[in-house]
């Protein structure tokens, strides 16, 4: 009798499902975890508030109505299927409020389909050690952090979905307002008013060139008749020159001042954005995009490596392990610059401190080593992060400033130079190179020594007005005033630019006509909502919600009732601005001969035929007459293809190829009759000058100009 064989069925090994936010992060983490793990990406929020309606039940503790994000149902179903095949699920979204909310929604959705363990893991850097450690110690969802995100989301929804319809009805269809973006817009508009109202004043300085040996050096007048000189015009300067030109010049004093220069703390999000803007010319958005790439992982040969820690943080804290690593590296490379004890930087009270500072994950990966693996922009951003972190744990640098006073009659001239005498942390930063290039050495001089002046140099200047905000300065201001959080700085600027409330000109943020109208309306009717102090107070309350010190419905309730009452009042009482925004013009439609109206469009004011809809002719508003001899064209605003960068050209193009990158303003040059333009440079700030290259006119306070050229934003 034949014996029947028994086949033993192999037991199926079920993996652990790890869900992150992005595919790039998923690739990196999957390599670190290896067998037994399946890593998938949620691609951000899968469940959120609908866009089509307010979806907040104001009568039921402001309960939000969440739905599956349009186009994400398939992905959510796939994750539910993957979860069913797994022994457990680990939610590894970003360790901030948004990331916690994503994890919370995913947990609820996955548990609704099957009963499996769903836990939370958090980490500050994507390294094998950090990921494996997080997997060993899973956590529960932080409900308080979720509540803080929910409160912010509900509050922003209530503000935006009440103010936006008001703007549609009273100003123009398609507009929007927001709790934080409107405050940022207000700051930019207020600064623009300061720029426009500023009148430059003339002043003069007097330098004198001396020669000794092989050295020429310049000293500046710092005192005259025992007072600081305030020279208003050239005759005042000439009077001093005439008085002292035949008098001896003698070295009266030589002073040496030593100064310690401490290294700066590692980067927070705002400081990184500021540095990247100032040194690299990056927008805040670009900085965060590249930082995200470095954080999620870059292929270094056959290995994928997360190169920096989490890039949304307001803390300067450094982990113990990272501190040990950087001190070891410094001791090997620059032992003489290693401080006896680690340097600790104080964390501001308002800082969340959930994350470390932004730092490289491996200090041994120097910028030079990674150069062949990174794009140019990645390498430049990584370099300043690496330099800032390593230098933060090196010795203080020391500088010596030499000041030489030279007396001639009743005039005191001074020349100063600064040298680094102990490099300290400057040994690894590029800042030192720039400093040494700028500073010039002085000849050896002694008190009482006579000098022969080579040349007296009087120079005209104009006082600088306030600077417009740039990406760097608006981020700095938002941080200082407690508006927003590290994750919101870049989106705030992006939203204002995308909606054309603000444009970027010479890296400066300039409000458009549309932005000004919206700001004026909001400030006049909702001053308490678009108030800096109110917005900062909201951020503090959100922190209290996260710390479980405040119930979020209570926070929303205290705000919403008076706000909704005010919205209803303004909706009922405020006259519509739509009719008033259309203005008659002196221009005639070149297609049908009817008068053209000045209208407000998405890109500012433009001309449209009054015969609409029968005639749909539009054109840009002329800003000035073309300065080219023999050309009867007009200068209008145009935009380049692709990036849409604004420039100013002639309507007779291509016959006339006149182009200006500076916007004409409503002033004519009193010297030559050409139009004036607004320029900007680091030396003089914002100033007005003639477009004619053969005219040296510079607008001053006693020459107001001729307001005959109508400068408006173009729709083209």
Residue pairs with C-beta under 8 A, 6 or more apart in sequence:
13 36
14 85
14 86
14 87
15 36
15 37
15 38
15 85
15 86
15 87
16 36
16 37
16 38
16 86
16 87
16 88
16 89
16 90
16 135
17 37
17 38
17 39
17 40
17 79
17 82
17 83
17 85
17 86
17 88
17 89
17 90
18 29
18 33
18 37
18 38
18 39
18 40
18 89
18 90
18 92
18 121
18 135
19 39
19 40
19 41
19 42
19 79
19 89
19 90
19 91
19 92
19 93
19 106
20 26
20 29
20 39
20 40
20 41
20 42
20 92
20 93
21 41
21 42
21 43
21 44
21 93
21 94
21 99
21 102
22 41
22 43
22 44
22 292
22 296
23 41
23 43
24 293
24 296
24 297
25 41
25 126
25 295
25 296
25 297
26 39
26 40
26 41
27 39
27 297
27 304
28 126
28 296
28 297
28 304
28 305
28 306
29 39
29 92
29 126
29 131
30 37
30 38
30 39
31 303
31 304
32 126
32 127
32 128
32 131
32 132
33 39
33 131
33 132
33 135
38 82
38 86
40 78
40 79
40 82
42 75
42 79
42 93
42 102
42 106
43 72
43 75
44 102
45 69
45 98
45 101
45 102
45 105
46 68
46 69
46 72
46 75
46 76
46 79
46 102
46 105
46 106
46 109
47 66
47 67
47 68
47 69
47 76
47 105
47 106
47 109
48 66
48 67
48 69
48 105
49 55
49 56
49 64
49 65
49 66
49 67
49 153
49 157
50 65
50 67
53 161
54 157
54 158
54 161
55 64
55 65
55 66
55 67
55 157
56 62
56 63
56 64
56 65
56 154
56 157
56 158
57 63
57 64
57 65
58 158
58 560
58 564
61 553
62 154
62 158
62 553
62 556
62 557
62 560
64 150
64 153
64 154
64 157
66 105
68 76
76 109
79 106
79 110
80 109
80 110
80 113
80 114
83 89
83 110
83 113
83 114
83 116
83 118
84 113
84 114
84 116
86 116
87 116
87 117
88 116
88 117
88 118
88 119
89 107
89 110
89 116
89 117
89 118
89 119
90 119
90 120
90 121
90 135
90 138
91 102
91 103
91 106
91 107
91 118
91 119
91 120
91 121
91 141
92 121
92 122
92 123
92 134
93 99
93 100
93 102
93 103
93 106
94 102
94 310
94 312
95 122
95 123
95 124
95 310
95 354
95 355
96 312
96 354
96 355
96 487
97 145
97 146
97 148
97 149
97 152
97 487
97 546
98 149
98 487
100 120
100 141
100 142
100 145
100 146
100 149
101 146
101 149
101 150
101 153
103 120
103 141
104 141
104 143
104 146
106 118
107 118
107 120
107 141
110 116
110 118
111 118
119 138
119 139
119 140
120 138
120 139
120 140
120 141
120 142
121 134
121 135
121 137
121 138
121 139
122 134
122 139
123 130
123 131
123 133
123 134
124 130
124 309
124 310
124 319
124 355
124 356
125 295
125 306
125 308
125 309
125 310
125 356
125 361
126 295
126 296
126 297
126 306
126 361
127 305
127 306
127 361
127 362
144 545
144 546
144 547
144 548
145 546
147 545
147 546
147 552
148 542
148 543
148 545
148 546
148 552
150 552
151 541
151 542
151 545
151 552
151 555
151 556
152 542
154 552
154 556
155 179
155 538
155 555
155 556
155 559
156 178
156 179
156 180
158 556
158 560
158 563
159 177
159 178
159 179
159 529
159 563
160 176
160 177
160 178
160 179
162 563
162 564
162 567
163 176
163 177
163 178
163 182
163 522
163 526
163 529
163 567
164 175
164 176
164 177
166 177
166 567
166 570
166 571
167 175
167 176
167 177
167 518
167 521
168 174
168 175
169 571
169 576
170 521
170 571
170 574
170 575
170 576
170 577
170 578
171 517
171 518
171 521
171 577
171 578
171 581
172 514
172 578
172 581
172 600
174 602
175 499
175 514
175 518
176 499
177 518
177 522
178 495
179 529
179 535
179 538
180 483
180 484
180 488
180 492
180 535
181 492
181 495
181 496
182 518
182 519
182 522
182 529
182 530
183 483
183 530
183 531
183 532
183 535
184 474
184 478
184 483
184 492
184 493
184 496
185 496
185 501
185 502
185 511
185 515
185 518
185 519
185 530
186 519
186 522
186 523
186 530
186 532
187 469
187 474
187 477
187 532
188 468
188 469
188 474
188 496
188 502
188 509
188 510
188 511
188 515
189 511
189 515
189 516
189 519
189 520
191 466
191 468
191 469
192 468
192 510
192 511
192 516
194 465
194 466
195 465
195 466
195 467
195 468
195 686
198 465
198 466
198 686
199 701
200 462
200 463
200 464
200 465
200 687
200 699
200 700
200 701
201 462
201 463
201 700
201 701
202 232
202 233
202 460
202 461
202 462
202 700
202 701
203 230
203 231
203 232
203 461
203 462
203 463
204 231
204 232
204 233
204 234
204 236
204 237
204 458
204 459
204 460
204 461
205 220
205 221
205 231
205 458
205 459
205 461
206 220
206 221
206 229
206 231
206 237
206 240
206 241
206 456
206 457
206 458
206 459
207 218
207 219
207 220
207 221
207 456
207 457
207 458
207 459
208 218
208 219
208 221
208 249
208 406
208 408
208 413
208 453
208 454
208 455
208 456
208 457
209 216
209 217
209 218
209 453
209 454
209 455
209 457
210 216
210 217
210 218
210 219
210 249
210 406
210 451
210 452
210 453
210 454
211 452
211 454
212 443
212 445
212 451
213 443
214 443
215 441
215 442
215 443
216 454
217 415
217 440
217 442
217 443
218 415
218 457
219 404
219 406
219 413
219 414
219 415
220 413
220 414
220 415
221 229
221 240
221 411
221 412
221 413
222 228
222 229
222 412
222 413
222 414
223 229
223 411
223 412
224 240
224 410
224 411
224 412
225 410
226 410
229 240
231 237
231 240
234 458
234 460
237 458
238 458
240 411
241 456
241 458
243 409
243 410
243 411
244 408
244 409
244 410
244 411
245 453
245 456
247 408
247 409
248 408
248 450
249 406
249 407
249 408
249 413
249 450
249 451
249 452
249 453
250 406
250 407
250 408
250 448
250 449
250 450
250 451
251 404
251 405
251 406
251 445
251 446
251 447
251 448
251 449
251 450
251 451
252 405
252 406
252 407
252 412
252 447
253 403
253 404
253 405
253 447
254 402
254 403
254 404
254 405
254 445
254 446
254 447
255 402
255 403
255 405
256 400
256 401
256 402
256 403
257 400
257 401
257 403
258 398
258 399
258 400
258 401
258 421
259 398
259 399
259 400
259 401
260 396
260 397
260 398
261 396
261 397
261 398
261 399
261 424
261 426
262 396
263 343
263 391
263 392
263 393
263 394
263 396
263 397
263 424
263 425
264 388
264 391
264 392
265 271
265 316
265 345
265 357
265 392
266 316
266 318
266 345
266 356
266 357
266 358
266 359
266 388
266 389
266 392
267 275
267 357
267 358
267 359
267 384
267 385
267 388
267 389
268 313
268 314
268 315
268 316
268 351
268 357
268 358
268 486
269 288
269 311
269 312
269 313
269 314
269 358
269 486
269 487
269 489
270 314
270 475
270 476
270 478
270 479
270 486
270 489
272 287
272 291
272 311
272 358
272 384
272 385
273 282
273 284
273 287
273 288
273 471
273 472
273 475
273 489
273 490
274 472
274 473
274 475
274 476
275 384
275 388
275 472
276 282
276 286
276 287
276 381
276 384
277 283
277 284
277 287
277 470
277 471
277 472
277 475
277 507
278 472
279 384
280 377
280 380
280 381
280 384
281 507
282 290
282 377
282 381
282 471
283 471
283 490
283 493
283 504
284 471
284 475
284 489
284 490
284 493
284 494
285 490
285 493
285 494
286 377
287 381
287 490
288 311
288 490
290 377
290 378
290 381
291 308
291 311
291 358
291 381
292 311
293 378
294 306
294 307
294 308
294 311
294 378
294 381
294 382
294 385
295 306
295 307
295 308
295 309
295 310
295 311
296 306
297 304
297 305
297 306
297 307
298 304
298 305
298 306
298 307
298 370
298 373
298 374
298 378
299 305
299 373
300 365
300 370
300 373
301 373
305 361
305 362
305 365
306 361
307 360
307 361
307 362
307 365
307 370
307 382
308 358
308 359
308 360
308 361
308 382
308 385
309 355
309 356
309 357
309 358
309 359
309 360
309 361
310 355
310 356
310 358
311 358
312 355
312 485
312 486
312 487
313 352
313 354
313 355
313 356
313 357
313 358
313 486
314 348
314 350
314 351
314 352
314 353
314 479
314 485
314 486
315 347
315 351
315 352
315 353
315 354
315 355
315 356
315 357
316 345
316 346
316 347
316 351
316 357
317 345
317 347
317 353
317 356
317 357
318 326
318 356
318 357
318 359
318 389
318 392
319 356
322 356
322 359
322 363
323 342
323 393
325 362
325 363
325 364
326 363
326 389
326 390
326 393
327 338
327 342
327 393
329 363
329 364
329 390
330 337
330 338
330 390
330 393
330 394
331 338
334 394
334 427
334 428
336 395
337 394
337 395
337 423
337 424
337 425
337 427
338 393
338 394
338 395
339 393
339 394
339 395
342 393
343 392
343 393
345 392
347 353
350 482
350 540
350 543
352 485
352 543
357 389
358 385
358 389
359 385
359 389
360 382
360 385
360 386
360 389
363 386
363 389
363 390
365 386
366 386
367 379
367 382
367 383
367 386
367 387
370 379
370 382
371 379
374 382
387 428
387 429
387 430
390 428
391 425
391 426
391 428
391 429
392 425
394 424
394 425
394 427
394 428
395 422
395 424
395 425
396 422
396 424
396 425
397 420
397 422
397 423
397 424
397 425
397 426
397 432
398 420
398 421
398 422
398 424
399 418
399 419
399 420
399 421
400 418
400 419
400 421
401 416
401 417
401 418
402 416
402 417
402 418
402 419
402 442
403 414
403 415
403 416
404 414
404 415
404 416
404 442
404 445
405 412
405 413
405 414
406 412
406 413
406 414
406 415
406 451
407 413
408 453
415 442
417 439
417 440
417 441
417 442
418 435
418 439
419 439
419 441
420 426
420 432
420 435
420 436
423 432
426 432
445 451
462 684
462 687
462 698
462 700
464 684
464 685
464 686
465 685
465 686
467 473
467 508
467 685
467 686
468 508
468 509
468 510
468 680
468 686
469 477
469 508
469 509
470 507
470 508
470 509
471 493
471 507
471 509
474 493
474 509
475 489
475 493
478 484
478 489
478 492
479 489
481 532
481 535
481 536
482 535
482 536
482 539
482 540
483 532
483 535
483 536
483 539
484 492
484 539
485 539
493 502
493 509
496 502
496 509
496 515
497 503
497 504
500 512
500 514
500 515
500 602
500 603
500 604
501 511
501 512
501 514
501 515
501 518
501 519
502 509
502 510
502 511
502 512
502 515
503 509
503 510
503 512
503 646
504 510
505 646
505 663
505 680
506 680
508 680
511 519
512 603
512 604
512 713
513 600
513 604
513 605
513 712
513 713
514 600
514 602
514 604
517 577
517 581
517 600
519 530
521 577
522 529
522 530
523 530
525 566
525 570
525 574
526 566
526 570
528 534
529 563
538 559
541 550
541 555
542 555
544 550
545 551
545 552
545 555
581 599
581 600
582 597
582 598
582 599
582 600
583 597
583 598
584 595
584 597
584 598
585 595
585 596
585 597
585 598
585 607
587 595
587 596
587 607
587 619
588 594
588 595
588 596
589 595
589 596
589 609
589 610
589 611
589 615
589 617
590 617
590 619
591 609
591 615
591 617
592 609
592 611
592 614
592 615
592 617
594 609
594 610
594 611
594 615
595 610
596 607
596 608
596 609
596 610
596 617
596 619
597 607
597 608
597 609
597 610
598 605
598 606
598 607
598 621
598 712
599 605
599 606
599 607
599 608
599 715
601 715
602 715
603 639
603 713
603 714
603 715
603 716
604 637
604 712
604 713
604 714
604 715
605 621
605 712
605 713
605 714
605 715
606 618
606 619
606 620
606 621
606 714
606 715
606 716
607 618
607 619
607 620
607 621
608 617
608 618
609 615
609 616
609 617
609 618
618 715
619 636
619 716
620 636
620 637
620 638
620 651
620 714
620 715
620 716
621 636
621 710
621 712
621 713
621 714
621 715
622 634
622 635
622 636
622 651
622 710
623 634
623 635
623 636
623 637
623 648
623 663
623 664
623 675
623 709
623 710
623 711
623 712
623 714
624 634
624 635
624 664
624 675
624 709
624 711
625 633
625 634
625 635
625 675
626 632
626 633
626 634
626 635
626 650
626 651
626 652
626 656
626 658
627 658
627 674
627 675
627 691
627 692
628 650
628 656
628 658
631 650
631 652
631 655
631 656
631 658
632 652
633 650
633 651
633 652
633 653
633 656
633 658
634 650
634 651
635 648
635 649
635 650
635 651
635 658
635 660
635 664
635 675
636 648
636 649
636 651
636 714
636 716
637 646
637 647
637 648
637 663
637 713
637 714
637 716
638 646
638 647
638 648
638 649
638 714
638 716
639 645
639 646
639 647
639 716
640 647
647 659
647 660
647 661
648 659
648 660
648 661
648 662
648 663
648 664
649 657
649 658
649 659
649 660
650 656
650 657
650 658
660 677
660 691
662 677
662 678
662 679
662 691
663 677
663 678
663 711
664 675
664 676
664 677
664 691
664 709
664 711
665 675
665 676
665 677
665 678
665 688
665 709
665 711
666 707
666 708
666 709
666 710
666 711
667 675
667 676
667 688
667 699
667 704
667 705
667 706
667 707
667 709
668 674
668 675
668 676
668 705
668 706
668 708
668 709
669 675
669 676
669 690
669 691
669 692
669 695
669 697
669 705
670 697
670 703
670 705
670 706
671 690
671 695
671 697
672 690
672 692
672 694
672 695
672 697
674 690
674 691
674 692
674 695
675 690
675 691
675 709
676 688
676 689
676 690
676 691
676 697
676 699
676 705
677 688
677 689
677 690
677 691
678 686
678 687
678 688
679 686
679 687
679 688
679 689
680 686
680 687
687 698
687 699
688 698
688 699
688 705
689 697
689 698
689 699
690 696
690 697
690 698
699 705
